[in-house]
């Protein structure tokens, strides 16, 4: 089965390769950097939801 990667419409760079891509496969959420697609991080929906919630609340703003 082919993995269908999605990236944000806010991706930047000349070729849109300055972004994170996400996909769902085999019950897991997969993340990768578009400029290094061979490295894939696997997580669950619950863990991704917790991370996104923290990001929306500004918990990681000091990294940007």
Secondary structure, 3 states (H helix, E strand, C coil): CCCCCEECCCCECCCCCECEEEEEECCEEEEEECCEEEEEEEECHHHHHHHHHHHHCCCCHHHC
